Amino acid sequence: MTDRTDRKQSTIAEESMEKTGTRVAIIGIIMEESNSVERLNHILHEAGDYIVGRMGIPRVQNNKNVICIVVDAPEEIINSISGKIGMCKGITAKVIMSRK
């Protein structure tokens, strides 16, 4: 019975995503200020339902970290996540989005 329920919920979620028009996007983040890491992690935790994958590359020698976040979400959500990240001190965020 659980399998049927899970399948039904998956189908509903997929239909909901199709109706809202989700897009796949990459949010590229460069962190130059380690004081903002807690705020960044909080934002990413809040967006966890939309995050498909995450890769971080520390650059110890020049104190910059590069993070790549792959998301599948409506365009407004992607822009909201990127905007919140970009407002953090010492962090730059840019988005590359699929064409619908």
Backbone atoms as SQL, in Angstrom:
CREATE TABLE atoms (id INTEGER PRIMARY KEY, chain TEXT, resi INTEGER, resn TEXT, atom TEXT, x REAL, y REAL, z REAL);
INSERT INTO atoms VALUES
  (1, 'A', 1, 'MET', 'N', 0.818, -1.191, 0.000),
  (2, 'A', 1, 'MET', 'CA', 0.000, 0.000, 0.000),
  (3, 'A', 1, 'MET', 'C', 0.866, 1.259, 0.000),
  (4, 'A', 2, 'THR', 'N', 1.996, 1.181, 0.659),
  (5, 'A', 2, 'THR', 'CA', 2.896, 2.330, 0.691),
  (6, 'A', 2, 'THR', 'C', 3.391, 2.669, -0.703),
  (7, 'A', 3, 'ASP', 'N', 3.706, 1.641, -1.514),
  (8, 'A', 3, 'ASP', 'CA', 4.198, 1.885, -2.868),
  (9, 'A', 3, 'ASP', 'C', 3.181, 2.660, -3.697),
  (10, 'A', 4, 'ARG', 'N', 1.917, 2.283, -3.592),
  (11, 'A', 4, 'ARG', 'CA', 0.886, 2.995, -4.343),
  (12, 'A', 4, 'ARG', 'C', 0.791, 4.447, -3.890),
  (13, 'A', 5, 'THR', 'N', 0.840, 4.657, -2.588),
  (14, 'A', 5, 'THR', 'CA', 0.764, 6.021, -2.054),
  (15, 'A', 5, 'THR', 'C', 1.950, 6.835, -2.528),
  (16, 'A', 6, 'ASP', 'N', 3.155, 6.255, -2.463),
  (17, 'A', 6, 'ASP', 'CA', 4.358, 6.957, -2.913),
  (18, 'A', 6, 'ASP', 'C', 4.260, 7.309, -4.387),
  (19, 'A', 7, 'ARG', 'N', 3.799, 6.356, -5.207),
  (20, 'A', 7, 'ARG', 'CA', 3.668, 6.612, -6.630),
  (21, 'A', 7, 'ARG', 'C', 2.651, 7.716, -6.896),
  (22, 'A', 8, 'LYS', 'N', 1.545, 7.690, -6.156),
  (23, 'A', 8, 'LYS', 'CA', 0.516, 8.705, -6.332),
  (24, 'A', 8, 'LYS', 'C', 1.060, 10.076, -5.943),
  (25, 'A', 9, 'GLN', 'N', 1.799, 10.160, -4.838),
  (26, 'A', 9, 'GLN', 'CA', 2.368, 11.431, -4.407),
  (27, 'A', 9, 'GLN', 'C', 3.398, 11.926, -5.410),
  (28, 'A', 10, 'SER', 'N', 4.208, 11.028, -5.955),
  (29, 'A', 10, 'SER', 'CA', 5.193, 11.419, -6.959),
  (30, 'A', 10, 'SER', 'C', 4.507, 11.989, -8.188),
  (31, 'A', 11, 'THR', 'N', 3.451, 11.343, -8.621),
  (32, 'A', 11, 'THR', 'CA', 2.722, 11.805, -9.787),
  (33, 'A', 11, 'THR', 'C', 2.134, 13.185, -9.533),
  (34, 'A', 12, 'ILE', 'N', 1.559, 13.391, -8.368),
  (35, 'A', 12, 'ILE', 'CA', 0.984, 14.690, -8.025),
  (36, 'A', 12, 'ILE', 'C', 2.073, 15.745, -8.016),
  (37, 'A', 13, 'ALA', 'N', 3.220, 15.431, -7.433),
  (38, 'A', 13, 'ALA', 'CA', 4.332, 16.384, -7.387),
  (39, 'A', 13, 'ALA', 'C', 4.810, 16.711, -8.796),
  (40, 'A', 14, 'GLU', 'N', 4.918, 15.697, -9.656),
  (41, 'A', 14, 'GLU', 'CA', 5.380, 15.917, -11.024),
  (42, 'A', 14, 'GLU', 'C', 4.382, 16.783, -11.792),
  (43, 'A', 15, 'GLU', 'N', 3.087, 16.506, -11.623),
  (44, 'A', 15, 'GLU', 'CA', 2.065, 17.311, -12.299),
  (45, 'A', 15, 'GLU', 'C', 2.117, 18.747, -11.813),
  (46, 'A', 16, 'SER', 'N', 2.316, 18.934, -10.520),
  (47, 'A', 16, 'SER', 'CA', 2.403, 20.276, -9.949),
  (48, 'A', 16, 'SER', 'C', 3.592, 21.018, -10.538),
  (49, 'A', 17, 'MET', 'N', 4.729, 20.334, -10.696),
  (50, 'A', 17, 'MET', 'CA', 5.922, 20.955, -11.262),
  (51, 'A', 17, 'MET', 'C', 5.679, 21.359, -12.708),
  (52, 'A', 18, 'GLU', 'N', 4.974, 20.499, -13.468),
  (53, 'A', 18, 'GLU', 'CA', 4.702, 20.825, -14.863),
  (54, 'A', 18, 'GLU', 'C', 3.805, 22.057, -14.970),
  (55, 'A', 19, 'LYS', 'N', 2.834, 22.158, -14.108),
  (56, 'A', 19, 'LYS', 'CA', 1.914, 23.284, -14.153),
  (57, 'A', 19, 'LYS', 'C', 2.608, 24.596, -13.783),
  (58, 'A', 20, 'THR', 'N', 3.515, 24.536, -12.822),
  (59, 'A', 20, 'THR', 'CA', 4.175, 25.757, -12.380),
  (60, 'A', 20, 'THR', 'C', 5.338, 26.131, -13.284),
  (61, 'A', 21, 'GLY', 'N', 5.752, 25.239, -14.162),
  (62, 'A', 21, 'GLY', 'CA', 6.822, 25.551, -15.096),
  (63, 'A', 21, 'GLY', 'C', 8.185, 25.645, -14.446),
  (64, 'A', 22, 'THR', 'N', 8.654, 24.539, -13.898),
  (65, 'A', 22, 'THR', 'CA', 9.975, 24.570, -13.278),
  (66, 'A', 22, 'THR', 'C', 11.061, 24.628, -14.334),
  (67, 'A', 23, 'ARG', 'N', 12.196, 25.112, -13.907),
  (68, 'A', 23, 'ARG', 'CA', 13.364, 25.191, -14.784),
  (69, 'A', 23, 'ARG', 'C', 14.566, 24.627, -14.039),
  (70, 'A', 24, 'VAL', 'N', 15.479, 24.100, -14.787),
  (71, 'A', 24, 'VAL', 'CA', 16.741, 23.634, -14.208),
  (72, 'A', 24, 'VAL', 'C', 17.713, 24.807, -14.282),
  (73, 'A', 25, 'ALA', 'N', 18.427, 25.031, -13.201),
  (74, 'A', 25, 'ALA', 'CA', 19.361, 26.147, -13.168),
  (75, 'A', 25, 'ALA', 'C', 20.598, 25.787, -12.359),
  (76, 'A', 26, 'ILE', 'N', 21.655, 26.503, -12.649),
  (77, 'A', 26, 'ILE', 'CA', 22.890, 26.405, -11.878),
  (78, 'A', 26, 'ILE', 'C', 23.083, 27.760, -11.210),
  (79, 'A', 27, 'ILE', 'N', 23.272, 27.733, -9.913),
  (80, 'A', 27, 'ILE', 'CA', 23.607, 28.962, -9.193),
  (81, 'A', 27, 'ILE', 'C', 25.083, 28.855, -8.838),
  (82, 'A', 28, 'GLY', 'N', 25.878, 29.718, -9.457),
  (83, 'A', 28, 'GLY', 'CA', 27.308, 29.760, -9.180),
  (84, 'A', 28, 'GLY', 'C', 27.575, 30.756, -8.067),
  (85, 'A', 29, 'ILE', 'N', 28.309, 30.323, -7.061),
  (86, 'A', 29, 'ILE', 'CA', 28.553, 31.160, -5.883),
  (87, 'A', 29, 'ILE', 'C', 30.054, 31.273, -5.649),
  (88, 'A', 30, 'ILE', 'N', 30.516, 32.498, -5.436),
  (89, 'A', 30, 'ILE', 'CA', 31.905, 32.717, -5.017),
  (90, 'A', 30, 'ILE', 'C', 31.852, 33.387, -3.656),
  (91, 'A', 31, 'MET', 'N', 32.473, 32.731, -2.686),
  (92, 'A', 31, 'MET', 'CA', 32.466, 33.235, -1.322),
  (93, 'A', 31, 'MET', 'C', 33.854, 33.763, -0.975),
  (94, 'A', 32, 'GLU', 'N', 33.919, 35.056, -0.689),
  (95, 'A', 32, 'GLU', 'CA', 35.184, 35.684, -0.339),
  (96, 'A', 32, 'GLU', 'C', 35.247, 36.066, 1.136),
  (97, 'A', 33, 'GLU', 'N', 34.150, 35.861, 1.841),
  (98, 'A', 33, 'GLU', 'CA', 34.072, 36.241, 3.253),
  (99, 'A', 33, 'GLU', 'C', 33.528, 35.061, 4.053),
  (100, 'A', 34, 'SER', 'N', 34.385, 34.433, 4.842),
  (101, 'A', 34, 'SER', 'CA', 33.971, 33.234, 5.573),
  (102, 'A', 34, 'SER', 'C', 32.957, 33.535, 6.673),
  (103, 'A', 35, 'ASN', 'N', 32.804, 34.789, 7.058),
  (104, 'A', 35, 'ASN', 'CA', 31.820, 35.154, 8.087),
  (105, 'A', 35, 'ASN', 'C', 30.389, 34.909, 7.622),
  (106, 'A', 36, 'SER', 'N', 30.168, 34.812, 6.321),
  (107, 'A', 36, 'SER', 'CA', 28.817, 34.642, 5.779),
  (108, 'A', 36, 'SER', 'C', 28.423, 33.187, 5.562),
  (109, 'A', 37, 'VAL', 'N', 29.283, 32.249, 5.921),
  (110, 'A', 37, 'VAL', 'CA', 29.010, 30.846, 5.638),
  (111, 'A', 37, 'VAL', 'C', 27.759, 30.346, 6.370),
  (112, 'A', 38, 'GLU', 'N', 27.538, 30.786, 7.592),
  (113, 'A', 38, 'GLU', 'CA', 26.364, 30.345, 8.344),
  (114, 'A', 38, 'GLU', 'C', 25.075, 30.819, 7.671),
  (115, 'A', 39, 'ARG', 'N', 25.053, 32.059, 7.227),
  (116, 'A', 39, 'ARG', 'CA', 23.878, 32.608, 6.528),
  (117, 'A', 39, 'ARG', 'C', 23.642, 31.865, 5.209),
  (118, 'A', 40, 'LEU', 'N', 24.713, 31.598, 4.463),
  (119, 'A', 40, 'LEU', 'CA', 24.594, 30.865, 3.202),
  (120, 'A', 40, 'LEU', 'C', 24.011, 29.479, 3.440),
  (121, 'A', 41, 'ASN', 'N', 24.530, 28.772, 4.425),
  (122, 'A', 41, 'ASN', 'CA', 24.022, 27.432, 4.716),
  (123, 'A', 41, 'ASN', 'C', 22.551, 27.469, 5.127),
  (124, 'A', 42, 'HIS', 'N', 22.145, 28.500, 5.831),
  (125, 'A', 42, 'HIS', 'CA', 20.738, 28.644, 6.219),
  (126, 'A', 42, 'HIS', 'C', 19.857, 28.820, 4.974),
  (127, 'A', 43, 'ILE', 'N', 20.290, 29.656, 4.047),
  (128, 'A', 43, 'ILE', 'CA', 19.533, 29.884, 2.805),
  (129, 'A', 43, 'ILE', 'C', 19.426, 28.589, 2.009),
  (130, 'A', 44, 'LEU', 'N', 20.536, 27.863, 1.898),
  (131, 'A', 44, 'LEU', 'CA', 20.524, 26.612, 1.136),
  (132, 'A', 44, 'LEU', 'C', 19.665, 25.555, 1.823),
  (133, 'A', 45, 'HIS', 'N', 19.658, 25.547, 3.133),
  (134, 'A', 45, 'HIS', 'CA', 18.809, 24.606, 3.868),
  (135, 'A', 45, 'HIS', 'C', 17.329, 24.903, 3.586),
  (136, 'A', 46, 'GLU', 'N', 16.964, 26.181, 3.593),
  (137, 'A', 46, 'GLU', 'CA', 15.583, 26.573, 3.294),
  (138, 'A', 46, 'GLU', 'C', 15.174, 26.163, 1.883),
  (139, 'A', 47, 'ALA', 'N', 16.115, 26.176, 0.954),
  (140, 'A', 47, 'ALA', 'CA', 15.838, 25.847, -0.453),
  (141, 'A', 47, 'ALA', 'C', 16.052, 24.364, -0.749),
  (142, 'A', 48, 'GLY', 'N', 16.252, 23.577, 0.265),
  (143, 'A', 48, 'GLY', 'CA', 16.602, 22.159, 0.109),
  (144, 'A', 48, 'GLY', 'C', 15.669, 21.347, -0.768),
  (145, 'A', 49, 'ASP', 'N', 14.381, 21.684, -0.775),
  (146, 'A', 49, 'ASP', 'CA', 13.426, 20.928, -1.591),
  (147, 'A', 49, 'ASP', 'C', 13.675, 21.106, -3.084),
  (148, 'A', 50, 'TYR', 'N', 14.350, 22.160, -3.462),
  (149, 'A', 50, 'TYR', 'CA', 14.586, 22.463, -4.874),
  (150, 'A', 50, 'TYR', 'C', 16.001, 22.097, -5.324),
  (151, 'A', 51, 'ILE', 'N', 16.893, 21.844, -4.384),
  (152, 'A', 51, 'ILE', 'CA', 18.294, 21.574, -4.724),
  (153, 'A', 51, 'ILE', 'C', 18.462, 20.129, -5.175),
  (154, 'A', 52, 'VAL', 'N', 19.025, 19.968, -6.372),
  (155, 'A', 52, 'VAL', 'CA', 19.260, 18.655, -6.939),
  (156, 'A', 52, 'VAL', 'C', 20.673, 18.180, -6.592),
  (157, 'A', 53, 'GLY', 'N', 21.630, 19.108, -6.579),
  (158, 'A', 53, 'GLY', 'CA', 23.011, 18.753, -6.272),
  (159, 'A', 53, 'GLY', 'C', 23.807, 19.977, -5.860),
  (160, 'A', 54, 'ARG', 'N', 24.931, 19.712, -5.211),
  (161, 'A', 54, 'ARG', 'CA', 25.780, 20.796, -4.711),
  (162, 'A', 54, 'ARG', 'C', 27.228, 20.341, -4.735),
  (163, 'A', 55, 'MET', 'N', 28.100, 21.230, -5.222),
  (164, 'A', 55, 'MET', 'CA', 29.526, 20.919, -5.249),
  (165, 'A', 55, 'MET', 'C', 30.282, 22.137, -4.733),
  (166, 'A', 56, 'GLY', 'N', 31.176, 21.928, -3.799),
  (167, 'A', 56, 'GLY', 'CA', 31.979, 23.020, -3.262),
  (168, 'A', 56, 'GLY', 'C', 33.453, 22.774, -3.488),
  (169, 'A', 57, 'ILE', 'N', 34.164, 23.825, -3.859),
  (170, 'A', 57, 'ILE', 'CA', 35.602, 23.728, -4.098),
  (171, 'A', 57, 'ILE', 'C', 36.299, 24.798, -3.260),
  (172, 'A', 58, 'PRO', 'N', 36.993, 24.385, -2.211),
  (173, 'A', 58, 'PRO', 'CA', 37.699, 25.377, -1.394),
  (174, 'A', 58, 'PRO', 'C', 38.990, 25.824, -2.082),
  (175, 'A', 59, 'ARG', 'N', 39.263, 27.101, -2.009),
  (176, 'A', 59, 'ARG', 'CA', 40.496, 27.670, -2.570),
  (177, 'A', 59, 'ARG', 'C', 41.253, 28.305, -1.411),
  (178, 'A', 60, 'VAL', 'N', 41.917, 27.476, -0.639),
  (179, 'A', 60, 'VAL', 'CA', 42.572, 27.903, 0.593),
  (180, 'A', 60, 'VAL', 'C', 43.631, 28.966, 0.336),
  (181, 'A', 61, 'GLN', 'N', 44.423, 28.818, -0.717),
  (182, 'A', 61, 'GLN', 'CA', 45.531, 29.740, -0.955),
  (183, 'A', 61, 'GLN', 'C', 45.100, 31.176, -1.205),
  (184, 'A', 62, 'ASN', 'N', 43.903, 31.402, -1.762),
  (185, 'A', 62, 'ASN', 'CA', 43.470, 32.785, -1.969),
  (186, 'A', 62, 'ASN', 'C', 42.179, 33.110, -1.217),
  (187, 'A', 63, 'ASN', 'N', 41.821, 32.253, -0.260),
  (188, 'A', 63, 'ASN', 'CA', 40.693, 32.484, 0.643),
  (189, 'A', 63, 'ASN', 'C', 39.374, 32.742, -0.082),
  (190, 'A', 64, 'LYS', 'N', 39.160, 32.044, -1.197),
  (191, 'A', 64, 'LYS', 'CA', 37.898, 32.124, -1.926),
  (192, 'A', 64, 'LYS', 'C', 37.367, 30.705, -2.101),
  (193, 'A', 65, 'ASN', 'N', 36.074, 30.548, -1.941),
  (194, 'A', 65, 'ASN', 'CA', 35.447, 29.247, -2.133),
  (195, 'A', 65, 'ASN', 'C', 34.447, 29.346, -3.272),
  (196, 'A', 66, 'VAL', 'N', 34.383, 28.304, -4.076),
  (197, 'A', 66, 'VAL', 'CA', 33.468, 28.259, -5.208),
  (198, 'A', 66, 'VAL', 'C', 32.454, 27.153, -4.932),
  (199, 'A', 67, 'ILE', 'N', 31.172, 27.491, -5.076),
  (200, 'A', 67, 'ILE', 'CA', 30.110, 26.521, -4.847),
  (201, 'A', 67, 'ILE', 'C', 29.183, 26.546, -6.056),
  (202, 'A', 68, 'CYS', 'N', 28.779, 25.368, -6.491),
  (203, 'A', 68, 'CYS', 'CA', 27.858, 25.230, -7.617),
  (204, 'A', 68, 'CYS', 'C', 26.625, 24.488, -7.111),
  (205, 'A', 69, 'ILE', 'N', 25.466, 25.120, -7.246),
  (206, 'A', 69, 'ILE', 'CA', 24.202, 24.533, -6.804),
  (207, 'A', 69, 'ILE', 'C', 23.329, 24.283, -8.036),
  (208, 'A', 70, 'VAL', 'N', 22.833, 23.066, -8.186),
  (209, 'A', 70, 'VAL', 'CA', 21.900, 22.748, -9.270),
  (210, 'A', 70, 'VAL', 'C', 20.513, 22.684, -8.655),
  (211, 'A', 71, 'VAL', 'N', 19.578, 23.454, -9.220),
  (212, 'A', 71, 'VAL', 'CA', 18.208, 23.488, -8.705),
  (213, 'A', 71, 'VAL', 'C', 17.200, 23.193, -9.805),
  (214, 'A', 72, 'ASP', 'N', 16.061, 22.692, -9.397),
  (215, 'A', 72, 'ASP', 'CA', 14.925, 22.470, -10.294),
  (216, 'A', 72, 'ASP', 'C', 13.732, 23.117, -9.605),
  (217, 'A', 73, 'ALA', 'N', 13.339, 24.301, -10.075),
  (218, 'A', 73, 'ALA', 'CA', 12.320, 25.089, -9.382),
  (219, 'A', 73, 'ALA', 'C', 11.691, 26.099, -10.339),
  (220, 'A', 74, 'PRO', 'N', 10.583, 26.690, -9.937),
  (221, 'A', 74, 'PRO', 'CA', 10.021, 27.788, -10.730),
  (222, 'A', 74, 'PRO', 'C', 11.020, 28.951, -10.780),
  (223, 'A', 75, 'GLU', 'N', 10.957, 29.729, -11.844),
  (224, 'A', 75, 'GLU', 'CA', 11.897, 30.825, -12.049),
  (225, 'A', 75, 'GLU', 'C', 11.922, 31.808, -10.880),
  (226, 'A', 76, 'GLU', 'N', 10.766, 32.087, -10.319),
  (227, 'A', 76, 'GLU', 'CA', 10.698, 33.036, -9.196),
  (228, 'A', 76, 'GLU', 'C', 11.479, 32.522, -7.990),
  (229, 'A', 77, 'ILE', 'N', 11.397, 31.226, -7.742),
  (230, 'A', 77, 'ILE', 'CA', 12.111, 30.615, -6.613),
  (231, 'A', 77, 'ILE', 'C', 13.612, 30.683, -6.857),
  (232, 'A', 78, 'ILE', 'N', 14.037, 30.353, -8.075),
  (233, 'A', 78, 'ILE', 'CA', 15.465, 30.399, -8.417),
  (234, 'A', 78, 'ILE', 'C', 16.000, 31.812, -8.205),
  (235, 'A', 79, 'ASN', 'N', 15.276, 32.802, -8.692),
  (236, 'A', 79, 'ASN', 'CA', 15.716, 34.191, -8.531),
  (237, 'A', 79, 'ASN', 'C', 15.728, 34.611, -7.069),
  (238, 'A', 80, 'SER', 'N', 14.781, 34.128, -6.304),
  (239, 'A', 80, 'SER', 'CA', 14.720, 34.445, -4.881),
  (240, 'A', 80, 'SER', 'C', 15.924, 33.862, -4.138),
  (241, 'A', 81, 'ILE', 'N', 16.237, 32.605, -4.417),
  (242, 'A', 81, 'ILE', 'CA', 17.382, 31.958, -3.778),
  (243, 'A', 81, 'ILE', 'C', 18.663, 32.715, -4.123),
  (244, 'A', 82, 'SER', 'N', 18.855, 32.990, -5.402),
  (245, 'A', 82, 'SER', 'CA', 20.053, 33.698, -5.851),
  (246, 'A', 82, 'SER', 'C', 20.140, 35.094, -5.237),
  (247, 'A', 83, 'GLY', 'N', 19.009, 35.786, -5.169),
  (248, 'A', 83, 'GLY', 'CA', 18.979, 37.123, -4.596),
  (249, 'A', 83, 'GLY', 'C', 19.351, 37.131, -3.126),
  (250, 'A', 84, 'LYS', 'N', 18.818, 36.173, -2.373),
  (251, 'A', 84, 'LYS', 'CA', 19.149, 36.073, -0.947),
  (252, 'A', 84, 'LYS', 'C', 20.636, 35.787, -0.758),
  (253, 'A', 85, 'ILE', 'N', 21.172, 34.900, -1.585),
  (254, 'A', 85, 'ILE', 'CA', 22.600, 34.571, -1.489),
  (255, 'A', 85, 'ILE', 'C', 23.434, 35.802, -1.826),
  (256, 'A', 86, 'GLY', 'N', 23.072, 36.493, -2.897),
  (257, 'A', 86, 'GLY', 'CA', 23.822, 37.656, -3.340),
  (258, 'A', 86, 'GLY', 'C', 23.812, 38.817, -2.355),
  (259, 'A', 87, 'MET', 'N', 22.837, 38.837, -1.465),
  (260, 'A', 87, 'MET', 'CA', 22.763, 39.901, -0.462),
  (261, 'A', 87, 'MET', 'C', 23.701, 39.664, 0.720),
  (262, 'A', 88, 'CYS', 'N', 24.263, 38.468, 0.804),
  (263, 'A', 88, 'CYS', 'CA', 25.196, 38.165, 1.896),
  (264, 'A', 88, 'CYS', 'C', 26.527, 38.874, 1.647),
  (265, 'A', 89, 'LYS', 'N', 27.095, 39.412, 2.698),
  (266, 'A', 89, 'LYS', 'CA', 28.357, 40.140, 2.596),
  (267, 'A', 89, 'LYS', 'C', 29.470, 39.206, 2.116),
  (268, 'A', 90, 'GLY', 'N', 30.182, 39.647, 1.089),
  (269, 'A', 90, 'GLY', 'CA', 31.323, 38.896, 0.594),
  (270, 'A', 90, 'GLY', 'C', 30.989, 37.701, -0.280),
  (271, 'A', 91, 'ILE', 'N', 29.742, 37.631, -0.737),
  (272, 'A', 91, 'ILE', 'CA', 29.321, 36.511, -1.586),
  (273, 'A', 91, 'ILE', 'C', 28.738, 37.059, -2.885),
  (274, 'A', 92, 'THR', 'N', 29.143, 36.453, -3.998),
  (275, 'A', 92, 'THR', 'CA', 28.597, 36.789, -5.309),
  (276, 'A', 92, 'THR', 'C', 27.868, 35.555, -5.835),
  (277, 'A', 93, 'ALA', 'N', 26.684, 35.744, -6.411),
  (278, 'A', 93, 'ALA', 'CA', 25.913, 34.633, -6.963),
  (279, 'A', 93, 'ALA', 'C', 25.395, 35.006, -8.344),
  (280, 'A', 94, 'LYS', 'N', 25.512, 34.082, -9.282),
  (281, 'A', 94, 'LYS', 'CA', 24.989, 34.260, -10.636),
  (282, 'A', 94, 'LYS', 'C', 24.229, 33.010, -11.038),
  (283, 'A', 95, 'VAL', 'N', 23.228, 33.188, -11.900),
  (284, 'A', 95, 'VAL', 'CA', 22.368, 32.090, -12.312),
  (285, 'A', 95, 'VAL', 'C', 22.492, 31.822, -13.799),
  (286, 'A', 96, 'ILE', 'N', 22.528, 30.552, -14.156),
  (287, 'A', 96, 'ILE', 'CA', 22.384, 30.108, -15.542),
  (288, 'A', 96, 'ILE', 'C', 21.134, 29.232, -15.533),
  (289, 'A', 97, 'MET', 'N', 20.133, 29.596, -16.363),
  (290, 'A', 97, 'MET', 'CA', 18.855, 28.928, -16.322),
  (291, 'A', 97, 'MET', 'C', 18.527, 28.268, -17.664),
  (292, 'A', 98, 'SER', 'N', 17.865, 27.122, -17.589),
  (293, 'A', 98, 'SER', 'CA', 17.404, 26.460, -18.812),
  (294, 'A', 98, 'SER', 'C', 16.337, 27.310, -19.477),
  (295, 'A', 99, 'ARG', 'N', 16.096, 27.035, -20.742),
  (296, 'A', 99, 'ARG', 'CA', 15.068, 27.789, -21.477),
  (297, 'A', 99, 'ARG', 'C', 13.720, 27.145, -21.277),
  (298, 'A', 100, 'LYS', 'N', 13.132, 27.073, -20.285),
  (299, 'A', 100, 'LYS', 'CA', 11.791, 26.505, -20.007),
  (300, 'A', 100, 'LYS', 'C', 11.790, 25.038, -19.995);
